[in-house]
Amino acid sequence: LNESIRELANNTHVSTATVMRFCKKMGCDGFTELKYRLKENVEVQETKKADVSDQFDDFIEKVKSSDYLDSIQRAANIIRDSDSFAVLGIGIHSDFAKHAACSFCRSGYYCYGIDNTYYPIPELSEGESSVVMIIHEKSQEKTLFSIVNHYKSKKYKIIMIASEDIGVMERLCDHVVYVSEGFVKMGQIISGVPLLYAVERIIEALTK
């Protein structure tokens, strides 16, 4: 062990006493504990990287599945058969709703992005069909229940886009697209890739 300390001191151009003081400042009793903690930290970081990789691997496998592709096609069919179309997102998804609406407009499907709960719900004419694509957000679930009920009471069709099981709300929707098997995370960051990819795949299905 003393040889290891001397080797580290030589390579860093400091004294062995400085190495030991550094160990103490890091909260370690000695060089052995410092080595153990460094090794443990490396293993934790490697595990985190593996977890992120596994999550994206699972997402890639999902979007290649027939169930996912059928779900995307069904959403596209509902939109295609409707006379009007809007995307609604509240909370953290308000900006995404507007982005998605712009993407649909660029593809030739006029779409309005709704980013608040105060947007008036127009009455539908006899025989008119309209669909609202709603981005699910767990923290806003109570509000979303109310929004879905209001649109359904006016005969709108509802497509819900979700990253997790939405429970009984699924019964109120005409269709639910589950964009991933739970949230895809990078550390503490929840990736928006699954949502964005689902919108892009629906647009692709609409424009074929």
Secondary structure, DSSP 4 states (H G I P E B T S, - for coil): -HHHHHHHHHHHTS-HHHHHHHHHHTT-SSHHHHHHHHHHHHHHHHHHHHHHHHHHHHHHHHHTSHHHHHHHHHHHHHHHT-SEEEEE--GGGHHHHHHHHHHHHHTT---EEE-STT---PPPPTT--EEEEEE--GGGHHHHHHHHHHHHHTT-EEEEEESS--GGGGGG-SEEEE-SSS--EETTEEP-HHHHHHHHHHHHHHH-
